[in-house]
């Protein structure tokens, strides 16, 4: 997703493996800034090891975290204090969402595993009036601007990993053990389909190979 020479890319890959950091967790505080100080219920789709769900629980009366991977749900449950108002469930994001509606729905690095428009329609149906949907997703580079952004992100990614790990080699965080797959949709395709499904949705390209979507249901 960059225009860097292959030898440079390979060197960066080795460096990043030695100093890993979670690109998705990088956006957790940004997600919180899109949300009210307090709200009733939240749903985190593709909750993984539960980091975001636990952050949401500091503001919400109750939080549901769902993921299709039983192993990562089990890990999330072990990492979460029984006093935290979060329930983690093994569930399919299209057919198994626990009954809502929800004041907040979040979905980080998960929707590219799903049929995009269908997923948005389902998320919309489970969002309460006045609620907020926040998505952080991946997109396929298509334009020159996409490749330039990816090229800028590559050295920043390495520097961030080194700083976050304080210059020490480290294992991958638990949150990075979930299954991954490359994105298939370009940013322009995402914008077009999102605006059809969620009129007024705000989408932005972001650093570290991510985009964001925010939508408020009236």
Residue pairs with C-beta under 8 A, 6 or more apart in sequence:
1 141
1 146
1 147
1 150
1 209
2 9
2 147
2 150
2 151
2 153
2 154
3 147
3 148
3 150
3 151
4 12
4 151
4 154
9 154
12 154
12 155
12 157
12 158
15 158
15 161
15 162
16 157
16 158
16 161
18 169
18 170
19 158
19 161
19 162
19 164
19 165
19 167
19 168
19 169
19 170
20 161
20 165
20 170
20 171
20 172
20 173
20 176
21 160
21 161
21 164
21 165
21 173
22 51
22 173
22 175
22 176
23 109
23 157
23 208
23 209
23 210
24 48
24 108
24 109
24 136
24 175
24 210
25 51
25 52
25 173
25 175
26 160
26 208
27 108
27 136
27 206
27 210
27 212
28 51
28 52
28 55
28 108
30 212
31 52
31 106
31 108
31 134
31 136
32 55
32 56
32 59
34 132
34 134
34 214
35 56
35 59
35 104
35 132
35 134
36 59
36 103
36 132
37 59
38 59
38 60
39 59
39 60
39 61
39 103
39 104
40 60
40 61
40 62
40 103
41 60
41 61
41 62
41 63
41 64
41 100
41 101
41 102
41 103
41 104
41 128
42 53
42 56
42 57
42 59
42 60
42 62
42 63
42 64
42 102
42 103
42 104
42 105
42 106
43 63
43 64
43 65
43 66
43 97
43 98
43 100
43 102
43 104
43 105
43 106
43 126
44 52
44 53
44 56
44 63
44 64
44 65
44 66
44 105
44 106
44 107
44 108
45 66
45 93
45 97
45 105
45 106
45 107
45 110
45 111
45 123
46 66
46 67
46 93
46 107
46 108
46 109
46 110
46 111
46 113
47 53
47 65
47 66
47 67
47 73
47 76
47 88
48 67
48 72
48 76
48 108
48 175
48 178
49 72
49 75
49 76
49 79
49 174
49 175
49 177
49 178
50 65
50 75
50 76
50 77
50 79
50 80
50 86
50 88
51 175
52 106
52 108
53 63
53 65
53 76
53 80
53 86
53 88
54 79
54 80
54 84
54 86
56 63
56 86
56 104
56 106
57 63
57 84
57 85
57 86
60 85
60 103
60 104
61 85
62 85
62 86
62 87
63 85
63 86
63 87
64 86
64 87
64 89
64 98
64 102
65 73
65 76
65 86
65 87
65 88
65 89
66 88
66 89
66 90
66 91
66 93
66 96
66 97
66 98
67 73
67 76
67 88
67 90
67 91
67 178
68 90
68 91
68 92
68 93
69 90
69 178
69 179
70 90
72 177
72 178
73 88
73 89
73 90
75 174
75 177
76 88
77 88
79 174
80 86
80 88
87 98
89 96
89 98
91 97
91 98
93 107
93 110
93 114
93 119
93 122
94 114
94 115
94 118
94 119
94 122
97 122
97 126
100 126
100 127
100 128
101 126
101 127
101 128
101 129
101 131
102 126
102 127
102 128
102 131
103 128
103 130
103 131
103 132
104 131
104 132
104 133
104 134
105 123
105 126
105 127
105 131
105 132
105 133
105 134
106 133
106 134
106 135
107 119
107 123
107 133
107 134
107 135
107 136
107 137
108 135
108 136
108 137
109 136
109 137
109 138
109 210
110 137
111 119
111 120
111 135
111 137
112 137
112 138
112 139
112 181
112 183
112 184
112 185
113 181
116 185
116 190
116 193
116 194
117 193
117 196
117 197
120 193
120 194
120 197
120 198
121 197
123 133
124 133
124 197
124 198
124 215
124 217
127 133
127 217
128 217
129 217
129 218
130 216
130 217
130 218
131 216
131 217
132 214
132 215
132 216
132 217
133 198
133 213
133 214
133 215
133 216
133 217
134 212
134 213
134 214
135 212
135 213
135 214
136 206
136 210
136 211
136 212
137 183
137 190
137 210
137 211
137 212
137 213
138 182
138 183
138 209
138 210
138 211
139 146
139 183
139 185
139 186
139 187
139 190
139 205
139 209
139 211
140 182
140 183
140 184
140 185
140 186
141 147
141 150
141 186
142 186
142 187
142 188
143 186
143 187
143 188
145 205
146 186
146 187
146 205
149 205
149 207
150 209
152 207
153 207
153 208
153 209
156 207
156 208
157 208
185 193
187 203
187 205
187 211
190 203
190 211
190 213
191 203
194 201
194 203
194 213
194 215
195 201
198 213
198 215
200 215
200 216
201 213
201 214
201 215
202 212
202 213
202 214
202 215
203 211
203 212
203 213
204 211
204 212
205 211
206 212
